[in-house]
Amino acid sequence: MEKITLSGMPEPMLQPLYARAKESQTHGAIHDDTAVRLVQQLNYNFDFSSKNAAMHIEPGPDGGLVILDDTTIYDMAIKILEEQKEK
């Protein structure tokens, strides 16, 4: 497979693409085969992106996506919900 090199695109714009591809390879909220294919074809080092363990994706309103770079509040909300279930 020939690698594609992009030019003139700010690096932060690649983060949502990588996040969609990463989420699609798990049992995540989305399944975007095109994002997976594009990430595989890009001549770009996504090492920094893959270390961002705090990135979380949820379905957003009207079919969009919500990407959280810092999941502190999300993690706290999940913990509260789990505690409520146990009561």
ABEGO torsion letter per residue (X at the ends): XBBBBBBGBBAAAAAAAAAAAAAAABBBABBBAAAAAAAAABBBBAAAAAABAABBBBBBBGGBBBBBABAAAAAAAAAAAAAAAAX
